[in-house]
Amino acid sequence: MQRELARWSMRPSTRILTTRRGIRAAGAVGAKRGLASKGPSSSRAVTSGKPAVVWQVSQPLLRRAYSSLSSSSTSEPDGKQPGVFHQIQDIPSSSSSSSGGQHSSSSIATITISNPTKLNIVNTRILQDLCTVCEELSNYDDTSSSTSSPPLRCVILTGALPSHGKPPSFIAGADITEMKLLTSPAEAKTFITKIHAACTSLRRLPVPVIGRVDGFCLGAGLEILASCDLRIATQRSTFGMPEVAIGIPSVVEAALLPGLIGMGRTRRLLYLAERIDAREAERWGLVERVVETTEALDQGVEDWWRRIADMGTGAVRLQKRLMQRWENCHVDGGIAAGVEVFAEAFEDGGEEARRLMGERFLGRRR
């Protein structure tokens, strides 16, 4: 297997691993996301039009090959199939305190939600892949300990670059065509629990997660963003929770919103399906920073992860664990209640939801 993987080495310090879902050109995400990538850049990595979760890990000095998912395919990359991949490269730390004196460098991971022809909306497959990737990242240090690789310090979550003619989007919500097929409380509960599982997998990562937003951040996308630790957005980004307009309540990690923006503003988003721009989101506390351009966005993300990488490794992880306990004192009960309420919305077989989805969303696409 390793001999097969080595065939696709792009340069001595970068190696791409195939997975059961195919692979992507590794340089693209780093180049587009400000991760000091020097490998070949190809927009096919995140704009192939196929839904996927794409991820990379940046770390100093290639010491090993570490696969994100169980690899069973060694087919050549063709840029057409959806994929999950990671890249390993140098990310030097600027402070000797960055890893408790044990390492002079750090590992930074980037996860890209890729469904660019549909504004990066999430479906069951993407949600499941996101959970798998987060599980692998949660175990990253255990896997790398035998090679003395530096610890994972930060995770960056972003959306794929838009397909030609499409507006930019972080995540424009959940797949309505999939939700429209729900006909019972049991089916509804199964679907919404997958969104909750994806959000939980992000919240439980042992290191800070930075949400990098450019464009639409709606519905499930905003719930996923709320599950990040820090949020930065371009000024052209738009935020909202449109669920009630299509006949369903906003649930699961929408329960995080009152802690970020207060109950009154949460009601505005949820009751009125109101959308707000990035500057308003910053004033509300929904995002921590707004910048004008994607270049400034990349720089802002890099500034944050470099600062995190210069802090004590153990201290940052302990702080995140404590922050989670503070959140969970209020959130878990709200999420459990939300799952039940979402299921109740389909006690009539999902008739109202399907009607509104068809009238207000799917009808516009014909």
C-alpha positions as CSV (number, residue, x, y, z in Angstrom):
1,M,0.0,0.0,0.0
2,Q,2.7,2.5,0.9
3,R,4.5,1.8,-2.3
4,E,1.3,2.6,-4.2
5,L,0.8,5.8,-2.2
6,A,4.4,6.9,-2.7
7,R,3.8,6.9,-6.5
8,W,1.7,10.0,-6.0
9,S,4.3,12.0,-4.1
10,M,4.2,15.6,-5.4
11,R,7.5,16.7,-3.9
12,P,9.8,15.4,-1.2
13,S,7.8,17.2,1.6
14,T,4.3,16.5,0.4
15,R,2.4,13.2,-0.1
16,I,-1.2,12.7,-1.1
17,L,-3.0,9.6,0.1
18,T,-5.8,7.9,-1.8
19,T,-9.0,6.9,0.1
20,R,-12.1,4.8,-0.7
21,R,-13.6,8.0,-2.2
22,G,-10.7,9.0,-4.5
23,I,-8.3,11.8,-4.1
24,R,-7.7,15.5,-5.0
25,A,-4.7,17.6,-6.0
26,A,-3.2,18.5,-2.7
27,G,-1.8,22.0,-3.3
28,A,-5.1,23.7,-4.0
29,V,-6.6,23.9,-0.5
30,G,-3.4,25.2,1.0
31,A,-2.9,27.7,-1.7
32,K,-6.5,29.0,-1.5
33,R,-6.6,28.9,2.3
34,G,-3.4,30.6,3.2
35,L,-1.6,27.6,4.6
36,A,1.9,28.2,3.1
37,S,1.4,25.5,0.5
38,K,3.9,25.4,-2.3
39,G,2.5,22.5,-4.2
40,P,0.7,22.6,-7.5
41,S,-2.6,24.4,-7.3
42,S,-5.7,23.1,-9.0
43,S,-9.2,24.4,-8.4
44,R,-10.5,20.8,-9.2
45,A,-9.6,20.0,-5.6
46,V,-12.7,21.8,-4.3
47,T,-14.7,22.7,-7.4
48,S,-15.3,19.4,-9.1
49,G,-19.0,19.7,-8.6
50,K,-19.1,16.4,-6.6
51,P,-20.1,16.6,-3.0
52,A,-17.3,15.7,-0.6
53,V,-15.5,16.5,2.6
54,V,-11.9,17.4,1.7
55,W,-9.2,17.8,4.3
56,Q,-5.5,18.3,4.7
57,V,-3.1,18.3,7.6
58,S,-0.2,20.7,7.5
59,Q,2.8,19.7,9.7
60,P,6.5,20.0,9.7
61,L,8.7,17.6,7.8
62,L,7.1,14.6,6.2
63,R,7.9,11.8,8.7
64,R,5.1,9.4,7.8
65,A,2.0,8.7,5.7
66,Y,-1.2,9.0,7.8
67,S,-4.5,8.1,6.1
68,S,-7.6,10.0,7.1
69,L,-10.0,7.2,6.1
70,S,-9.3,3.5,5.7
71,S,-7.7,3.3,2.3
72,S,-8.9,0.7,-0.1
73,S,-8.4,2.4,-3.4
74,T,-5.1,3.2,-5.2
75,S,-6.7,4.3,-8.4
76,E,-5.0,7.3,-10.1
77,P,-6.5,10.7,-9.4
78,D,-8.6,12.0,-12.2
79,G,-10.1,15.2,-10.6
80,K,-13.6,14.0,-11.1
81,Q,-14.5,11.8,-8.2
82,P,-15.3,13.3,-4.7
83,G,-12.5,12.8,-2.3
84,V,-11.1,13.0,1.2
85,F,-7.4,13.8,1.3
86,H,-4.7,15.4,3.5
87,Q,-1.5,17.1,2.9
88,I,1.6,17.2,5.2
89,Q,4.0,20.2,5.1
90,D,6.0,22.5,7.2
91,I,4.3,24.9,9.6
92,P,7.0,26.2,11.9
93,S,6.1,27.8,15.3
94,S,7.5,31.1,16.2
95,S,7.7,30.4,19.9
96,S,9.5,27.8,21.9
97,S,6.5,27.5,24.2
98,S,4.2,26.3,21.4
99,S,4.4,22.7,22.3
100,G,5.7,22.8,25.8
101,G,9.3,22.8,24.6
102,Q,8.9,19.4,22.9
103,H,8.4,20.5,19.3
104,S,9.5,23.6,17.2
105,S,6.6,23.1,14.8
106,S,2.8,22.4,14.8
107,S,0.2,20.5,12.8
108,I,-2.7,22.5,11.4
109,A,-5.7,20.7,9.7
110,T,-8.0,22.2,7.1
111,I,-11.4,20.6,6.4
112,T,-13.3,21.8,3.3
113,I,-17.0,21.0,2.7
114,S,-17.2,20.5,-1.0
115,N,-20.5,20.6,-2.9
116,P,-19.8,23.6,-5.0
117,T,-22.6,23.2,-7.6
118,K,-25.1,23.4,-4.8
119,L,-23.6,26.1,-2.7
120,N,-21.9,23.5,-0.4
121,I,-25.2,22.3,1.1
122,V,-24.7,19.3,3.3
123,N,-26.4,15.9,2.7
124,T,-26.2,12.6,4.6
125,R,-23.0,11.6,2.9
126,I,-21.2,14.8,3.6
127,L,-22.3,14.8,7.2
128,Q,-21.1,11.2,7.7
129,D,-17.8,12.0,6.1
130,L,-17.4,15.1,8.3
131,C,-17.9,12.9,11.4
132,T,-15.3,10.4,10.1
133,V,-12.7,13.1,9.4
134,C,-13.3,14.7,12.9
135,E,-12.9,11.3,14.5
136,E,-9.6,10.8,12.8
137,L,-8.4,14.3,13.8
138,S,-9.4,13.6,17.4
139,N,-7.1,10.6,17.3
140,Y,-4.4,12.4,15.3
141,D,-1.9,12.7,18.2
142,D,-2.2,9.1,19.2
143,T,-1.6,8.0,15.7
144,S,1.4,10.3,15.3
145,S,3.1,9.7,18.6
146,S,5.2,6.8,17.4
147,T,6.9,9.1,14.9
148,S,7.4,12.1,17.3
149,S,5.4,14.3,15.0
150,P,4.2,17.6,16.4
151,P,0.8,17.8,17.9
152,L,-2.4,19.0,16.2
153,R,-2.9,22.6,17.3
154,C,-5.9,23.9,15.3
155,V,-8.5,22.9,12.7
156,I,-9.9,25.2,10.0
157,L,-13.3,24.6,8.6
158,T,-14.3,26.2,5.3
159,G,-16.4,25.8,2.2
160,A,-15.2,24.9,-1.3
161,L,-14.7,27.6,-3.9
162,P,-17.9,28.1,-6.0
163,S,-18.5,26.5,-9.3
164,H,-18.5,28.8,-12.3
165,G,-21.4,31.2,-12.2
166,K,-22.3,30.4,-8.6
167,P,-22.0,32.8,-5.7
168,P,-19.5,32.0,-2.8
169,S,-20.9,29.9,0.0
170,F,-19.6,28.5,3.3
171,I,-22.6,26.1,3.7
172,A,-26.0,27.2,2.4
173,G,-27.9,24.7,4.6
174,A,-29.0,21.1,4.5
175,D,-30.1,19.4,1.3
176,I,-33.8,20.2,0.9
177,T,-34.3,17.5,-1.8
178,E,-33.3,15.0,0.8
179,M,-35.5,16.5,3.6
180,K,-38.4,16.6,1.2
181,L,-38.4,12.8,1.2
182,L,-38.9,12.6,5.0
183,T,-42.4,11.2,5.7
184,S,-42.4,10.2,9.4
185,P,-41.1,11.3,12.8
186,A,-38.6,8.4,12.8
187,E,-37.1,9.4,9.4
188,A,-37.0,13.0,10.5
189,K,-35.2,12.2,13.7
190,T,-32.7,10.0,11.9
191,F,-31.9,12.8,9.5
192,I,-31.6,15.7,12.0
193,T,-29.5,13.5,14.3
194,K,-26.9,13.3,11.5
195,I,-26.6,17.1,11.5
196,H,-26.2,17.0,15.3
197,A,-23.6,14.3,15.1
198,A,-21.5,16.4,12.6
199,C,-21.8,19.4,14.9
200,T,-20.9,17.4,17.9
201,S,-17.8,15.9,16.1
202,L,-16.6,19.5,15.6
203,R,-17.3,20.6,19.1
204,R,-15.5,17.6,20.5
205,L,-12.3,18.1,18.6
206,P,-9.6,18.6,21.3
207,V,-8.2,21.8,19.6
208,P,-9.8,25.1,18.6
209,V,-11.8,25.1,15.3
210,I,-11.8,28.3,13.2
211,G,-14.8,28.8,10.9
212,R,-13.7,30.5,7.7
213,V,-16.8,32.0,6.1
214,D,-17.1,33.5,2.6
215,G,-20.6,33.8,1.3
216,F,-23.8,32.1,2.4
217,C,-24.0,30.6,5.9
218,L,-27.6,29.4,6.3
219,G,-29.6,26.9,8.3
220,A,-27.5,23.8,9.0
221,G,-24.5,25.9,7.8
222,L,-25.0,28.3,10.7
223,E,-25.4,25.5,13.2
224,I,-22.1,24.0,12.0
225,L,-20.5,27.4,12.2
226,A,-21.8,27.9,15.7
227,S,-20.1,24.7,16.6
228,C,-16.7,26.3,15.8
229,D,-14.7,28.0,18.4
230,L,-13.8,31.2,16.4
231,R,-15.5,32.6,13.4
232,I,-14.2,35.0,10.7
233,A,-16.1,36.1,7.6
234,T,-15.9,38.3,4.5
235,Q,-18.1,41.3,4.4
236,R,-20.1,39.8,1.5
237,S,-21.2,36.9,3.7
238,T,-24.9,36.4,4.7
239,F,-26.2,34.6,7.7
240,G,-29.7,33.3,8.5
241,M,-31.9,30.5,9.8
242,P,-34.7,30.0,7.2
243,E,-36.2,26.8,8.4
244,V,-39.6,28.0,9.6
245,A,-40.2,29.4,6.1
246,I,-40.0,25.9,4.7
247,G,-42.2,24.3,7.4
248,I,-39.6,23.0,9.9
249,P,-38.2,24.4,13.2
250,S,-34.5,25.3,13.7
251,V,-33.1,22.7,16.1
252,V,-30.0,20.9,17.3
253,E,-27.0,23.2,17.4
254,A,-29.3,26.2,16.9
255,A,-29.4,25.9,20.7
256,L,-25.9,27.4,20.7
257,L,-27.2,30.7,19.2
258,P,-28.6,32.2,22.4
259,G,-25.2,31.9,24.0
260,L,-23.6,33.8,21.2
261,I,-26.2,36.5,20.3
262,G,-28.8,36.4,23.1
263,M,-32.4,35.2,23.1
264,G,-33.9,38.2,21.5
265,R,-31.7,38.2,18.4
266,T,-32.0,34.4,18.2
267,R,-35.8,34.9,18.0
268,R,-35.4,37.3,15.2
269,L,-33.4,34.8,13.2
270,L,-35.7,31.8,14.0
271,Y,-39.2,33.3,14.1
272,L,-38.8,35.7,11.1
273,A,-36.3,33.7,9.0
274,E,-34.4,37.0,8.9
275,R,-31.0,37.2,7.2
276,I,-28.3,39.5,8.3
277,D,-25.1,40.7,6.7
278,A,-21.6,40.1,8.1
279,R,-21.2,43.5,9.8
280,E,-24.5,42.9,11.6
281,A,-23.4,39.4,12.5
282,E,-20.2,40.9,14.0
283,R,-22.1,43.4,16.0
284,W,-24.4,40.7,17.3
285,G,-21.5,38.4,18.3
286,L,-22.2,35.8,15.7
287,V,-18.8,36.1,14.2
288,E,-15.7,37.5,15.9
289,R,-14.2,39.3,12.9
290,V,-15.2,40.6,9.5
291,V,-12.8,41.4,6.6
292,E,-13.2,42.9,3.2
293,T,-11.5,40.4,0.9
294,T,-10.7,36.7,0.7
295,E,-7.1,37.6,0.9
296,A,-7.7,39.3,4.2
297,L,-9.8,36.3,5.2
298,D,-6.9,34.0,4.7
299,Q,-4.5,36.3,6.5
300,G,-7.0,36.6,9.4
301,V,-7.3,32.8,9.7
302,E,-3.5,32.5,9.6
303,D,-3.0,35.1,12.3
304,W,-5.4,33.2,14.6
305,W,-3.9,29.7,14.1
306,R,-0.4,31.0,14.4
307,R,-1.3,32.7,17.7
308,I,-2.9,29.4,18.9
309,A,0.1,27.5,17.9
310,D,2.3,29.7,20.0
311,M,0.3,29.0,23.1
312,G,0.8,26.1,25.5
313,T,-0.5,22.9,23.8
314,G,-1.9,21.4,27.0
315,A,-3.3,24.7,28.2
316,V,-5.3,25.4,25.1
317,R,-6.8,21.9,25.1
318,L,-7.7,22.2,28.8
319,Q,-9.3,25.6,28.1
320,K,-11.4,24.2,25.2
321,R,-12.5,21.3,27.4
322,L,-13.6,23.7,30.1
323,M,-15.4,25.9,27.5
324,Q,-17.3,22.8,26.4
325,R,-18.4,22.2,30.0
326,W,-19.6,25.8,30.2
327,E,-21.6,25.4,27.0
328,N,-23.1,22.0,27.8
329,C,-24.6,23.2,31.1
330,H,-27.3,24.8,28.9
331,V,-27.1,23.3,25.4
332,D,-27.5,19.5,25.7
333,G,-31.1,19.7,27.0
334,G,-32.0,22.1,24.3
335,I,-30.6,19.9,21.6
336,A,-32.4,16.8,22.8
337,A,-35.6,18.8,22.9
338,G,-35.0,20.1,19.4
339,V,-34.7,16.6,18.0
340,E,-38.1,15.7,19.5
341,V,-39.6,19.0,18.1
342,F,-38.2,18.3,14.7
343,A,-39.7,14.8,14.7
344,E,-43.1,16.3,15.7
345,A,-43.0,18.5,12.6
346,F,-43.4,15.3,10.6
347,E,-46.3,13.8,12.5
348,D,-48.6,14.6,9.6
349,G,-46.3,12.7,7.3
350,G,-44.3,15.8,6.4
351,E,-47.1,17.3,4.3
352,E,-46.6,20.9,5.3
353,A,-42.8,20.7,5.1
354,R,-42.9,19.1,1.6
355,R,-45.5,21.7,0.4
356,L,-43.5,24.7,1.6
357,M,-40.2,23.2,0.3
358,G,-41.8,22.7,-3.1
359,E,-43.4,26.1,-3.2
360,R,-40.6,28.3,-1.8
361,F,-37.5,26.5,-2.8
362,L,-37.7,23.7,-5.3
363,G,-40.2,25.5,-7.5
364,R,-37.7,28.4,-8.0
365,R,-35.2,26.0,-9.5
366,R,-37.4,24.8,-12.3
